[in-house]
Amino acid sequence: MSVWAALAGGFAGTLVLTTALSGASQLRLTRIDIPFLLGTAFTDDRTRAKVLGYGLHFVAGMAFSLVYYAMFLVIGRAGWRLGMTFGLLHSLFAGSALVNVLLPAIHPRMGTPFTAADSSPLLEPPGFMLLNYGRATPIVTIIAHVAYGAIVGAVVAAAT
């Protein structure tokens, strides 16, 4: 197993994940825009937020590929099925703890369940499994993350 293969898989997987989420948004299956959510944590300029957010999302995708790689090393094997399992766990963590609890707590432009009625945050909180962005959002998010995991796992396994 190679760390370079994990990074290559992470790049390809992030490209697929980001494209799937953007495509689902364009097809109006969901209103989620992860790069925009990430970018607006650093700027209120919508265009800059989008560009910065895409960069941050790719950095996060690469970092998660290294986490997957470490788990492959601990288990002693890699593969697309194991990667899919990690992708499923990744999506459940992201949809429940990461963007539902942690992101609203630190994001300066996102509302929370405790936001005052007289304030006007730029973003609504995603809610559990991102349901505030549409009923199909959890399904789209899970499928995209499972695909990401499958790609990372397959590329790492192919390099062994």
N, C-alpha and C positions, 0 to 999 in steps of 0.2 A: 504494500500500500504506500502511496506517495502523497505527500502534502501538496505537491504541484497538481496532481490529478484532482485532489479535493478542491483546490482553488479553481481549476478549469471547470470542474463540474459545478462549483458554486456560481461561477460567472454565467455559464450556460443556463443553469437552473434559475438564477435570478432574472435572466433575460426572459425566460419562459413565464415565470411567475408574474413579473411586472407586466408583460404583454397580455397575459390572460386576465389580470385584474383590470388593466386599462381597456381591453376589449369588452369585458363584461360591463364596464361602466359606459362605454360608447353604445353598447347594445341595450342599455337601460335595464340590465339585470340587477344592477347595484348602483349605489351612489358613492361607494367608497373610492377614495383616491389616496392611497397610502403615501405616495411621494408628497402630495400636497399636505397631508397631515403632518408628516415629518418636517417638511420645509417651513411651515408656518410656526413651528416651535422657535425658529430663529429669525424670521422676518415676517412683516405683515404685507409686504409687496407680493402680490399673488404670482406674478411671473417668476420673480426670483425664488419664491418659495417652491414652485414646481421644479425648477432646475436644481436647486439645492437638495430638494427632497429626492429626486432621482439619484443624485450622487450618494446621498445618505442611505438610500434603500440598497444600492449596489454594495456599499461598504458593509451594511448589515448582512446582506446575502453572502458576502465573502466570509464574514466573521462566523455566521452560522454554519457555513461549509466546514470551517475548521473545528467547530463543536461536533458536527457529524463525524468528521474524520477521527477525532479523539474517541468518540463512542465506538466507531468501527475498530479502532486499535484495541480498546478495552475488551470488546467482544471477540476480537480475533478474526473477523470476517466482514466483508462488505458485499453489497448487492442491491439491485433495484428494489427488491421486496423489503429488505431491511430499511433501505432509504425511504420507501413509502411509509413505513411504520414511523420512522423518525419525523417525516413530513406531517403525518397526522398528529403526532404529539406536539410538534412545533405549532401547527395551526390552532390546536386547542389551547396551548399556552398563550399564544399571541392574542387569540380572541377572548380569552377569559381574564387572565391576569395582566398581560402586557398593555393592551390598548383599552381595556375596560377599567382597570384600577390604576396602574402606574402612569400611563400617558396623561390622562386628565389631571392627575395630581401634580405633574410637573410642567405641563404644556401651558404657556402663558396666555394663549389665545383660544383655549378650548373651555367650553362650559363644563360644569360638573353637576351632579344632582343637588349640590349645595349652592350653586350660583344664584346670586340675588336676582330678583325679578327686574330690577331697574338696570341691570348690566346687559351688555349686548356682545357676547363673545363671538369671535369670527367663526368658530366651529362648534357644532353640537357634539356632546360626548358620544363615542361610538356605541356604548351599551354592551351588554353581554353578547359575545360572539358577533359583535358589530351589527346587531339587529336594528339599531337606529338608522342604518344606511340602507335598509331594505330587507325584505324577508328572504331573498335569494342570496344575500351577502354571505351568510355562514357557509352555504354550500359551495359557492364560487371560491371563497377563501380556502376552504378545506381542499377542494380539488386542485387549486393552484399550488398549495403547499405540498400536497402529496406528489404532484408532478415534479416539483423542485427536489424533494427528497429522492424520488426515483432516479432523477438525472444525476444527482450527486453520488448516490450509491452505485449506479451503473458505471459511471466514469471511474470512480475509485476502484471498483472491482475489475474493470477492464485493464487497469494499469498494474494489477498484481501478477 
